[in-house]
Amino acid sequence: MNNLILFLNSFLSYLLVFVLIVVLVIIACVIGAKWRKSKDLKNGQIAETEGDAVKQ
């Protein structure tokens, strides 16, 4: 019985660490996607203003 308790304790500890890592990866991906969209939008606005300046 003692071995089962030790096994479950270790298993749940590793499971908790795994879940934490997965959550951090998901959060990092969401933040990265938002930053990329923001940068693309900013670069698009800069390109439009440069294009307007060249046309004049």
C-alpha distance matrix in Angstrom:
0.0 3.8 5.4 5.2 6.5 8.8 9.9 10.8 12.5 14.5 15.3 16.6 18.5 20.2 20.9 22.6 24.6 25.7 26.8 28.7 30.5 31.5 32.9 34.8 36.3 37.4 39.0 40.7 42.1 43.5 45.1 46.5 48.0 49.6 51.1 52.4 54.1 55.6 57.0 58.4 60.1 61.5 62.8 64.3 66.2 67.4 68.6 70.5 72.3 73.2 74.4 76.6 78.0 79.0 80.7 82.9
3.8 0.0 3.8 5.4 5.2 6.3 8.6 10.0 10.6 12.5 14.2 15.5 16.6 18.6 19.9 21.2 22.9 24.4 25.8 27.2 29.0 30.4 31.7 33.3 35.0 36.4 37.8 39.3 40.9 42.4 43.8 45.2 46.9 48.5 49.7 51.2 53.0 54.3 55.6 57.2 58.9 60.2 61.4 63.1 65.0 66.0 67.3 69.3 71.0 71.8 73.2 75.4 76.6 77.6 79.5 81.6
5.4 3.8 0.0 3.8 5.4 5.1 6.1 8.6 9.8 10.6 12.0 14.1 15.3 16.6 18.0 19.9 21.3 22.4 24.1 25.8 27.1 28.4 30.2 31.7 33.0 34.6 36.2 37.6 39.0 40.8 42.2 43.3 45.0 46.9 48.1 49.2 51.2 52.7 53.8 55.2 57.2 58.4 59.5 61.2 63.2 64.2 65.3 67.4 69.2 69.9 71.2 73.5 74.8 75.6 77.5 79.7
5.2 5.4 3.8 0.0 3.8 5.4 5.0 6.1 8.5 9.9 10.3 12.0 14.0 15.3 16.0 18.0 19.9 20.7 22.1 24.1 25.6 26.6 28.2 30.1 31.4 32.6 34.3 35.9 37.2 38.7 40.4 41.7 43.1 44.9 46.4 47.5 49.2 50.9 52.1 53.5 55.3 56.7 57.9 59.4 61.4 62.6 63.7 65.6 67.5 68.3 69.5 71.7 73.2 74.0 75.7 78.0
6.5 5.2 5.4 3.8 0.0 3.8 5.4 5.2 6.1 8.6 9.8 10.5 12.2 14.3 15.1 16.3 18.4 19.8 20.8 22.4 24.4 25.6 26.8 28.6 30.3 31.5 32.8 34.6 36.2 37.5 38.9 40.5 42.0 43.6 45.0 46.4 48.1 49.5 50.8 52.4 54.0 55.4 56.7 58.3 60.1 61.3 62.6 64.5 66.2 67.1 68.5 70.6 71.9 73.0 74.7 76.8
8.8 6.3 5.1 5.4 3.8 0.0 3.8 5.5 5.1 6.2 8.5 10.0 10.6 12.4 14.1 15.4 16.8 18.4 20.0 21.3 22.8 24.4 25.9 27.3 28.9 30.5 31.8 33.2 34.9 36.5 37.8 39.1 40.9 42.6 43.7 45.1 47.0 48.3 49.5 51.1 52.9 54.1 55.3 57.1 58.9 59.9 61.2 63.2 64.9 65.7 67.1 69.3 70.5 71.5 73.4 75.5
9.9 8.6 6.1 5.0 5.4 3.8 0.0 3.8 5.4 5.2 6.0 8.5 9.9 10.7 12.0 14.1 15.5 16.4 18.2 20.0 21.2 22.4 24.3 25.9 27.0 28.6 30.3 31.6 33.0 34.8 36.3 37.4 39.0 40.9 42.1 43.2 45.2 46.7 47.8 49.2 51.1 52.5 53.5 55.2 57.2 58.3 59.3 61.4 63.2 63.9 65.2 67.5 68.8 69.6 71.5 73.7
10.8 10.0 8.6 6.1 5.2 5.5 3.8 0.0 3.8 5.4 4.9 5.9 8.4 9.8 10.2 12.0 14.1 15.0 16.1 18.0 19.8 20.7 22.1 24.1 25.5 26.6 28.3 30.0 31.3 32.7 34.4 35.8 37.2 38.9 40.4 41.6 43.3 44.9 46.2 47.6 49.3 50.7 52.0 53.5 55.4 56.7 57.8 59.7 61.5 62.4 63.7 65.8 67.3 68.2 69.9 72.1
12.5 10.6 9.8 8.5 6.1 5.1 5.4 3.8 0.0 3.8 5.5 5.3 6.1 8.7 9.9 10.6 12.5 14.3 15.4 16.6 18.6 20.1 21.2 22.7 24.6 25.9 27.2 28.8 30.5 31.9 33.2 34.7 36.4 37.9 39.2 40.7 42.5 43.7 45.0 46.7 48.4 49.6 50.9 52.6 54.4 55.5 56.8 58.8 60.4 61.3 62.7 64.8 66.1 67.2 69.0 71.1
14.5 12.5 10.6 9.9 8.6 6.2 5.2 5.4 3.8 0.0 3.8 5.5 5.1 6.2 8.5 9.9 10.7 12.3 14.3 15.4 16.7 18.4 20.1 21.3 22.7 24.6 26.0 27.1 28.8 30.6 31.8 33.0 34.9 36.6 37.6 38.9 41.0 42.3 43.3 45.0 46.9 48.0 49.1 51.0 52.9 53.8 55.0 57.1 58.8 59.5 60.9 63.2 64.4 65.3 67.2 69.4
15.3 14.2 12.0 10.3 9.8 8.5 6.0 4.9 5.5 3.8 0.0 3.8 5.4 5.3 6.0 8.6 10.0 10.5 12.2 14.2 15.4 16.4 18.3 20.0 21.1 22.6 24.4 25.8 27.0 28.8 30.4 31.5 33.0 34.9 36.2 37.3 39.2 40.8 41.9 43.3 45.2 46.6 47.6 49.3 51.3 52.4 53.4 55.4 57.3 58.0 59.3 61.5 62.9 63.8 65.5 67.8
16.6 15.5 14.1 12.0 10.5 10.0 8.5 5.9 5.3 5.5 3.8 0.0 3.8 5.5 4.9 6.0 8.6 9.7 10.3 12.1 14.2 15.1 16.3 18.3 19.9 21.0 22.4 24.2 25.7 27.0 28.5 30.0 31.6 33.1 34.6 35.9 37.6 39.0 40.4 41.9 43.5 44.9 46.3 47.8 49.6 50.9 52.1 54.0 55.7 56.7 58.0 60.1 61.5 62.5 64.2 66.4
18.5 16.6 15.3 14.0 12.2 10.6 9.9 8.4 6.1 5.1 5.4 3.8 0.0 3.8 5.4 5.2 6.4 8.7 10.0 10.7 12.5 14.4 15.5 16.7 18.6 20.3 21.3 22.7 24.7 26.2 27.2 28.7 30.6 32.1 33.1 34.7 36.6 37.8 39.0 40.7 42.5 43.6 44.9 46.7 48.4 49.5 50.8 52.8 54.4 55.2 56.8 58.9 60.1 61.1 63.0 65.1
20.2 18.6 16.6 15.3 14.3 12.4 10.7 9.8 8.7 6.2 5.3 5.5 3.8 0.0 3.8 5.4 5.1 6.1 8.6 9.8 10.6 12.3 14.3 15.4 16.5 18.5 20.0 21.1 22.6 24.6 25.8 26.8 28.7 30.5 31.6 32.7 34.8 36.3 37.2 38.8 40.7 41.9 43.0 44.8 46.7 47.7 48.8 50.9 52.7 53.3 54.7 57.0 58.2 59.1 61.0 63.2
20.9 19.9 18.0 16.0 15.1 14.1 12.0 10.2 9.9 8.5 6.0 4.9 5.4 3.8 0.0 3.8 5.5 5.0 6.2 8.6 9.9 10.5 12.3 14.3 15.4 16.6 18.4 20.0 21.2 22.8 24.5 25.7 27.1 28.9 30.4 31.5 33.2 34.9 36.1 37.4 39.2 40.7 41.9 43.4 45.4 46.6 47.7 49.6 51.4 52.3 53.5 55.7 57.1 58.1 59.8 62.0
22.6 21.2 19.9 18.0 16.3 15.4 14.1 12.0 10.6 9.9 8.6 6.0 5.2 5.4 3.8 0.0 3.8 5.4 5.2 6.1 8.7 9.9 10.6 12.3 14.3 15.5 16.6 18.4 20.1 21.3 22.6 24.3 25.9 27.3 28.7 30.2 31.9 33.2 34.6 36.2 37.8 39.1 40.5 42.1 43.8 45.1 46.4 48.2 49.9 50.9 52.3 54.3 55.7 56.8 58.6 60.6
24.6 22.9 21.3 19.9 18.4 16.8 15.5 14.1 12.5 10.7 10.0 8.6 6.4 5.1 5.5 3.8 0.0 3.8 5.5 5.1 6.2 8.7 9.9 10.6 12.4 14.4 15.4 16.5 18.5 20.2 21.1 22.4 24.4 26.0 26.9 28.4 30.5 31.7 32.7 34.5 36.3 37.3 38.6 40.4 42.2 43.2 44.5 46.6 48.1 48.9 50.4 52.6 53.8 54.8 56.7 58.8
25.7 24.4 22.4 20.7 19.8 18.4 16.4 15.0 14.3 12.3 10.5 9.7 8.7 6.1 5.0 5.4 3.8 0.0 3.8 5.4 5.2 6.2 8.7 10.0 10.7 12.5 14.4 15.4 16.7 18.6 20.1 21.0 22.7 24.7 25.8 26.9 28.9 30.5 31.5 32.8 34.8 36.2 37.2 38.9 40.9 41.9 43.0 45.0 46.9 47.6 48.9 51.1 52.5 53.3 55.1 57.4
26.8 25.8 24.1 22.1 20.8 20.0 18.2 16.1 15.4 14.3 12.2 10.3 10.0 8.6 6.2 5.2 5.5 3.8 0.0 3.8 5.5 5.1 6.2 8.6 9.9 10.6 12.3 14.2 15.4 16.7 18.5 19.9 21.2 22.9 24.4 25.7 27.3 28.8 30.3 31.6 33.3 34.8 36.1 37.5 39.4 40.7 41.9 43.7 45.5 46.5 47.7 49.8 51.3 52.3 54.0 56.1
28.7 27.2 25.8 24.1 22.4 21.3 20.0 18.0 16.6 15.4 14.2 12.1 10.7 9.8 8.6 6.1 5.1 5.4 3.8 0.0 3.8 5.5 5.2 6.2 8.7 10.0 10.6 12.3 14.4 15.6 16.6 18.2 20.1 21.4 22.6 24.3 26.0 27.2 28.5 30.3 31.8 33.0 34.4 36.2 37.8 39.0 40.4 42.3 43.8 44.8 46.3 48.3 49.6 50.8 52.6 54.6
30.5 29.0 27.1 25.6 24.4 22.8 21.2 19.8 18.6 16.7 15.4 14.2 12.5 10.6 9.9 8.7 6.2 5.2 5.5 3.8 0.0 3.8 5.4 5.1 6.2 8.7 9.9 10.5 12.3 14.4 15.4 16.3 18.4 20.1 21.0 22.3 24.4 25.7 26.7 28.3 30.3 31.4 32.5 34.3 36.2 37.1 38.4 40.5 42.1 42.8 44.3 46.5 47.7 48.7 50.6 52.7
31.5 30.4 28.4 26.6 25.6 24.4 22.4 20.7 20.1 18.4 16.4 15.1 14.4 12.3 10.5 9.9 8.7 6.2 5.1 5.5 3.8 0.0 3.8 5.5 5.1 6.3 8.7 9.9 10.7 12.5 14.4 15.3 16.6 18.6 20.1 21.0 22.8 24.5 25.7 26.9 28.8 30.3 31.4 32.9 34.9 36.1 37.2 39.0 41.0 41.8 43.0 45.2 46.7 47.6 49.2 51.5
32.9 31.7 30.2 28.2 26.8 25.9 24.3 22.1 21.2 20.1 18.3 16.3 15.5 14.3 12.3 10.6 9.9 8.7 6.2 5.2 5.4 3.8 0.0 3.8 5.4 5.1 6.2 8.6 9.9 10.7 12.4 14.2 15.5 16.8 18.5 20.0 21.4 22.8 24.4 25.8 27.3 28.7 30.2 31.7 33.4 34.8 36.1 37.8 39.5 40.7 41.9 43.9 45.4 46.6 48.2 50.2
34.8 33.3 31.7 30.1 28.6 27.3 25.9 24.1 22.7 21.3 20.0 18.3 16.7 15.4 14.3 12.3 10.6 10.0 8.6 6.2 5.1 5.5 3.8 0.0 3.8 5.4 5.1 6.1 8.6 10.0 10.5 12.1 14.2 15.5 16.4 18.1 20.1 21.1 22.3 24.1 25.8 26.8 28.2 30.1 31.7 32.8 34.2 36.1 37.7 38.6 40.1 42.1 43.4 44.6 46.4 48.4
36.3 35.0 33.0 31.4 30.3 28.9 27.0 25.5 24.6 22.7 21.1 19.9 18.6 16.5 15.4 14.3 12.4 10.7 9.9 8.7 6.2 5.1 5.4 3.8 0.0 3.8 5.5 5.1 6.2 8.7 9.9 10.4 12.2 14.3 15.3 16.2 18.3 19.9 20.8 22.2 24.3 25.5 26.5 28.2 30.3 31.3 32.4 34.4 36.2 36.9 38.3 40.5 41.8 42.7 44.5 46.7
37.4 36.4 34.6 32.6 31.5 30.5 28.6 26.6 25.9 24.6 22.6 21.0 20.3 18.5 16.6 15.5 14.4 12.5 10.6 10.0 8.7 6.3 5.1 5.4 3.8 0.0 3.8 5.4 5.1 6.3 8.7 9.8 10.6 12.5 14.3 15.3 16.7 18.5 20.0 21.1 22.7 24.4 25.7 27.0 28.9 30.3 31.4 33.1 35.0 36.1 37.2 39.2 40.8 41.9 43.4 45.6
39.0 37.8 36.2 34.3 32.8 31.8 30.3 28.3 27.2 26.0 24.4 22.4 21.3 20.0 18.4 16.6 15.4 14.4 12.3 10.6 9.9 8.7 6.2 5.1 5.5 3.8 0.0 3.8 5.5 5.2 6.2 8.5 10.0 10.8 12.4 14.2 15.6 16.6 18.3 20.0 21.3 22.6 24.3 25.8 27.3 28.7 30.2 31.8 33.4 34.7 36.1 37.9 39.3 40.6 42.3 44.2
40.7 39.3 37.6 35.9 34.6 33.2 31.6 30.0 28.8 27.1 25.8 24.2 22.7 21.1 20.0 18.4 16.5 15.4 14.2 12.3 10.5 9.9 8.6 6.1 5.1 5.4 3.8 0.0 3.8 5.5 5.2 6.0 8.5 10.0 10.5 12.0 14.2 15.3 16.3 18.1 19.9 20.9 22.1 24.0 25.8 26.7 28.1 30.1 31.7 32.5 34.1 36.1 37.3 38.5 40.3 42.3
42.1 40.9 39.0 37.2 36.2 34.9 33.0 31.3 30.5 28.8 27.0 25.7 24.7 22.6 21.2 20.1 18.5 16.7 15.4 14.4 12.3 10.7 9.9 8.6 6.2 5.1 5.5 3.8 0.0 3.8 5.5 5.0 6.1 8.6 9.9 10.4 12.2 14.1 15.2 16.2 18.2 19.8 20.8 22.2 24.3 25.5 26.5 28.4 30.3 31.2 32.3 34.5 36.0 36.9 38.6 40.8
43.5 42.4 40.8 38.7 37.5 36.5 34.8 32.7 31.9 30.6 28.8 27.0 26.2 24.6 22.8 21.3 20.2 18.6 16.7 15.6 14.4 12.5 10.7 10.0 8.7 6.3 5.2 5.5 3.8 0.0 3.8 5.4 5.2 6.3 8.7 9.9 10.7 12.4 14.3 15.4 16.6 18.4 20.0 21.1 22.8 24.5 25.7 27.1 29.0 30.3 31.4 33.3 35.0 36.2 37.6 39.7
45.1 43.8 42.2 40.4 38.9 37.8 36.3 34.4 33.2 31.8 30.4 28.5 27.2 25.8 24.5 22.6 21.1 20.1 18.5 16.6 15.4 14.4 12.4 10.5 9.9 8.7 6.2 5.2 5.5 3.8 0.0 3.8 5.5 5.2 6.2 8.6 10.0 10.6 12.3 14.2 15.4 16.5 18.2 19.9 21.3 22.6 24.2 25.9 27.3 28.6 30.1 31.8 33.2 34.6 36.3 38.1
46.5 45.2 43.3 41.7 40.5 39.1 37.4 35.8 34.7 33.0 31.5 30.0 28.7 26.8 25.7 24.3 22.4 21.0 19.9 18.2 16.3 15.3 14.2 12.1 10.4 9.8 8.5 6.0 5.0 5.4 3.8 0.0 3.8 5.5 5.1 6.1 8.6 9.8 10.4 12.1 14.2 15.2 16.2 18.1 20.0 20.9 22.2 24.2 25.8 26.7 28.1 30.2 31.5 32.6 34.4 36.4
48.0 46.9 45.0 43.1 42.0 40.9 39.0 37.2 36.4 34.9 33.0 31.6 30.6 28.7 27.1 25.9 24.4 22.7 21.2 20.1 18.4 16.6 15.5 14.2 12.2 10.6 10.0 8.5 6.1 5.2 5.5 3.8 0.0 3.8 5.5 5.1 6.2 8.5 9.8 10.5 12.2 14.1 15.2 16.3 18.4 19.9 20.8 22.5 24.5 25.6 26.6 28.6 30.3 31.3 32.8 35.0
49.6 48.5 46.9 44.9 43.6 42.6 40.9 38.9 37.9 36.6 34.9 33.1 32.1 30.5 28.9 27.3 26.0 24.7 22.9 21.4 20.1 18.6 16.8 15.5 14.3 12.5 10.8 10.0 8.6 6.3 5.2 5.5 3.8 0.0 3.8 5.4 5.2 6.1 8.6 9.9 10.6 12.2 14.2 15.3 16.7 18.4 19.9 21.2 22.9 24.4 25.6 27.2 28.9 30.3 31.7 33.6
51.1 49.7 48.1 46.4 45.0 43.7 42.1 40.4 39.2 37.6 36.2 34.6 33.1 31.6 30.4 28.7 26.9 25.8 24.4 22.6 21.0 20.1 18.5 16.4 15.3 14.3 12.4 10.5 9.9 8.7 6.2 5.1 5.5 3.8 0.0 3.8 5.5 5.0 6.1 8.6 9.8 10.4 12.1 14.1 15.4 16.4 18.1 19.9 21.3 22.4 24.0 25.8 27.1 28.5 30.2 32.0
52.4 51.2 49.2 47.5 46.4 45.1 43.2 41.6 40.7 38.9 37.3 35.9 34.7 32.7 31.5 30.2 28.4 26.9 25.7 24.3 22.3 21.0 20.0 18.1 16.2 15.3 14.2 12.0 10.4 9.9 8.6 6.1 5.1 5.4 3.8 0.0 3.8 5.4 5.1 6.1 8.5 9.8 10.4 12.1 14.2 15.2 16.2 18.2 20.1 20.8 22.1 24.3 25.7 26.6 28.3 30.5
54.1 53.0 51.2 49.2 48.1 47.0 45.2 43.3 42.5 41.0 39.2 37.6 36.6 34.8 33.2 31.9 30.5 28.9 27.3 26.0 24.4 22.8 21.4 20.1 18.3 16.7 15.6 14.2 12.2 10.7 10.0 8.6 6.2 5.2 5.5 3.8 0.0 3.8 5.4 5.1 6.1 8.5 9.8 10.4 12.3 14.2 15.2 16.4 18.5 19.9 20.8 22.6 24.4 25.6 26.9 29.0
55.6 54.3 52.7 50.9 49.5 48.3 46.7 44.9 43.7 42.3 40.8 39.0 37.8 36.3 34.9 33.2 31.7 30.5 28.8 27.2 25.7 24.5 22.8 21.1 19.9 18.5 16.6 15.3 14.1 12.4 10.6 9.8 8.5 6.1 5.0 5.4 3.8 0.0 3.8 5.5 5.2 6.1 8.6 9.9 10.7 12.4 14.2 15.4 16.8 18.4 19.9 21.4 22.9 24.5 26.0 27.7
57.0 55.6 53.8 52.1 50.8 49.5 47.8 46.2 45.0 43.3 41.9 40.4 39.0 37.2 36.1 34.6 32.7 31.5 30.3 28.5 26.7 25.7 24.4 22.3 20.8 20.0 18.3 16.3 15.2 14.3 12.3 10.4 9.8 8.6 6.1 5.1 5.4 3.8 0.0 3.8 5.4 5.0 6.0 8.5 9.9 10.5 12.1 14.2 15.5 16.4 18.0 20.0 21.1 22.4 24.3 26.1
58.4 57.2 55.2 53.5 52.4 51.1 49.2 47.6 46.7 45.0 43.3 41.9 40.7 38.8 37.4 36.2 34.5 32.8 31.6 30.3 28.3 26.9 25.8 24.1 22.2 21.1 20.0 18.1 16.2 15.4 14.2 12.1 10.5 9.9 8.6 6.1 5.1 5.5 3.8 0.0 3.8 5.4 5.1 6.0 8.6 9.8 10.4 12.2 14.3 15.2 16.1 18.3 19.9 20.8 22.3 24.6
60.1 58.9 57.2 55.3 54.0 52.9 51.1 49.3 48.4 46.9 45.2 43.5 42.5 40.7 39.2 37.8 36.3 34.8 33.3 31.8 30.3 28.8 27.3 25.8 24.3 22.7 21.3 19.9 18.2 16.6 15.4 14.2 12.2 10.6 9.8 8.5 6.1 5.2 5.4 3.8 0.0 3.8 5.5 5.1 6.3 8.7 9.9 10.6 12.6 14.3 15.2 16.7 18.6 20.1 21.2 23.1
61.5 60.2 58.4 56.7 55.4 54.1 52.5 50.7 49.6 48.0 46.6 44.9 43.6 41.9 40.7 39.1 37.3 36.2 34.8 33.0 31.4 30.3 28.7 26.8 25.5 24.4 22.6 20.9 19.8 18.4 16.5 15.2 14.1 12.2 10.4 9.8 8.5 6.1 5.0 5.4 3.8 0.0 3.8 5.4 5.2 6.3 8.7 10.0 10.9 12.4 14.2 15.6 16.8 18.6 20.2 21.7
62.8 61.4 59.5 57.9 56.7 55.3 53.5 52.0 50.9 49.1 47.6 46.3 44.9 43.0 41.9 40.5 38.6 37.2 36.1 34.4 32.5 31.4 30.2 28.2 26.5 25.7 24.3 22.1 20.8 20.0 18.2 16.2 15.2 14.2 12.1 10.4 9.8 8.6 6.0 5.1 5.5 3.8 0.0 3.8 5.4 5.0 6.1 8.6 10.0 10.5 12.1 14.2 15.3 16.4 18.3 20.3
64.3 63.1 61.2 59.4 58.3 57.1 55.2 53.5 52.6 51.0 49.3 47.8 46.7 44.8 43.4 42.1 40.4 38.9 37.5 36.2 34.3 32.9 31.7 30.1 28.2 27.0 25.8 24.0 22.2 21.1 19.9 18.1 16.3 15.3 14.1 12.1 10.4 9.9 8.5 6.0 5.1 5.4 3.8 0.0 3.8 5.4 5.1 6.2 8.8 9.9 10.4 12.3 14.3 15.3 16.5 18.7
66.2 65.0 63.2 61.4 60.1 58.9 57.2 55.4 54.4 52.9 51.3 49.6 48.4 46.7 45.4 43.8 42.2 40.9 39.4 37.8 36.2 34.9 33.4 31.7 30.3 28.9 27.3 25.8 24.3 22.8 21.3 20.0 18.4 16.7 15.4 14.2 12.3 10.7 9.9 8.6 6.3 5.2 5.4 3.8 0.0 3.8 5.4 5.1 6.3 8.6 9.8 10.7 12.5 14.4 15.5 17.0
67.4 66.0 64.2 62.6 61.3 59.9 58.3 56.7 55.5 53.8 52.4 50.9 49.5 47.7 46.6 45.1 43.2 41.9 40.7 39.0 37.1 36.1 34.8 32.8 31.3 30.3 28.7 26.7 25.5 24.5 22.6 20.9 19.9 18.4 16.4 15.2 14.2 12.4 10.5 9.8 8.7 6.3 5.0 5.4 3.8 0.0 3.8 5.4 5.2 6.2 8.5 9.9 10.6 12.4 14.4 15.7
68.6 67.3 65.3 63.7 62.6 61.2 59.3 57.8 56.8 55.0 53.4 52.1 50.8 48.8 47.7 46.4 44.5 43.0 41.9 40.4 38.4 37.2 36.1 34.2 32.4 31.4 30.2 28.1 26.5 25.7 24.2 22.2 20.8 19.9 18.1 16.2 15.2 14.2 12.1 10.4 9.9 8.7 6.1 5.1 5.4 3.8 0.0 3.8 5.5 5.1 6.0 8.6 9.8 10.5 12.3 14.5
70.5 69.3 67.4 65.6 64.5 63.2 61.4 59.7 58.8 57.1 55.4 54.0 52.8 50.9 49.6 48.2 46.6 45.0 43.7 42.3 40.5 39.0 37.8 36.1 34.4 33.1 31.8 30.1 28.4 27.1 25.9 24.2 22.5 21.2 19.9 18.2 16.4 15.4 14.2 12.2 10.6 10.0 8.6 6.2 5.1 5.4 3.8 0.0 3.8 5.5 5.0 6.2 8.6 9.9 10.6 12.6
72.3 71.0 69.2 67.5 66.2 64.9 63.2 61.5 60.4 58.8 57.3 55.7 54.4 52.7 51.4 49.9 48.1 46.9 45.5 43.8 42.1 41.0 39.5 37.7 36.2 35.0 33.4 31.7 30.3 29.0 27.3 25.8 24.5 22.9 21.3 20.1 18.5 16.8 15.5 14.3 12.6 10.9 10.0 8.8 6.3 5.2 5.5 3.8 0.0 3.8 5.4 5.1 6.2 8.7 10.0 10.9
73.2 71.8 69.9 68.3 67.1 65.7 63.9 62.4 61.3 59.5 58.0 56.7 55.2 53.3 52.3 50.9 48.9 47.6 46.5 44.8 42.8 41.8 40.7 38.6 36.9 36.1 34.7 32.5 31.2 30.3 28.6 26.7 25.6 24.4 22.4 20.8 19.9 18.4 16.4 15.2 14.3 12.4 10.5 9.9 8.6 6.2 5.1 5.5 3.8 0.0 3.8 5.4 5.0 6.3 8.7 10.1
74.4 73.2 71.2 69.5 68.5 67.1 65.2 63.7 62.7 60.9 59.3 58.0 56.8 54.7 53.5 52.3 50.4 48.9 47.7 46.3 44.3 43.0 41.9 40.1 38.3 37.2 36.1 34.1 32.3 31.4 30.1 28.1 26.6 25.6 24.0 22.1 20.8 19.9 18.0 16.1 15.2 14.2 12.1 10.4 9.8 8.5 6.0 5.0 5.4 3.8 0.0 3.8 5.4 5.2 6.3 8.9
76.6 75.4 73.5 71.7 70.6 69.3 67.5 65.8 64.8 63.2 61.5 60.1 58.9 57.0 55.7 54.3 52.6 51.1 49.8 48.3 46.5 45.2 43.9 42.1 40.5 39.2 37.9 36.1 34.5 33.3 31.8 30.2 28.6 27.2 25.8 24.3 22.6 21.4 20.0 18.3 16.7 15.6 14.2 12.3 10.7 9.9 8.6 6.2 5.1 5.4 3.8 0.0 3.8 5.5 5.2 6.5
78.0 76.6 74.8 73.2 71.9 70.5 68.8 67.3 66.1 64.4 62.9 61.5 60.1 58.2 57.1 55.7 53.8 52.5 51.3 49.6 47.7 46.7 45.4 43.4 41.8 40.8 39.3 37.3 36.0 35.0 33.2 31.5 30.3 28.9 27.1 25.7 24.4 22.9 21.1 19.9 18.6 16.8 15.3 14.3 12.5 10.6 9.8 8.6 6.2 5.0 5.4 3.8 0.0 3.8 5.5 5.4
79.0 77.6 75.6 74.0 73.0 71.5 69.6 68.2 67.2 65.3 63.8 62.5 61.1 59.1 58.1 56.8 54.8 53.3 52.3 50.8 48.7 47.6 46.6 44.6 42.7 41.9 40.6 38.5 36.9 36.2 34.6 32.6 31.3 30.3 28.5 26.6 25.6 24.5 22.4 20.8 20.1 18.6 16.4 15.3 14.4 12.4 10.5 9.9 8.7 6.3 5.2 5.5 3.8 0.0 3.8 5.5
80.7 79.5 77.5 75.7 74.7 73.4 71.5 69.9 69.0 67.2 65.5 64.2 63.0 61.0 59.8 58.6 56.7 55.1 54.0 52.6 50.6 49.2 48.2 46.4 44.5 43.4 42.3 40.3 38.6 37.6 36.3 34.4 32.8 31.7 30.2 28.3 26.9 26.0 24.3 22.3 21.2 20.2 18.3 16.5 15.5 14.4 12.3 10.6 10.0 8.7 6.3 5.2 5.5 3.8 0.0 3.8
82.9 81.6 79.7 78.0 76.8 75.5 73.7 72.1 71.1 69.4 67.8 66.4 65.1 63.2 62.0 60.6 58.8 57.4 56.1 54.6 52.7 51.5 50.2 48.4 46.7 45.6 44.2 42.3 40.8 39.7 38.1 36.4 35.0 33.6 32.0 30.5 29.0 27.7 26.1 24.6 23.1 21.7 20.3 18.7 17.0 15.7 14.5 12.6 10.9 10.1 8.9 6.5 5.4 5.5 3.8 0.0
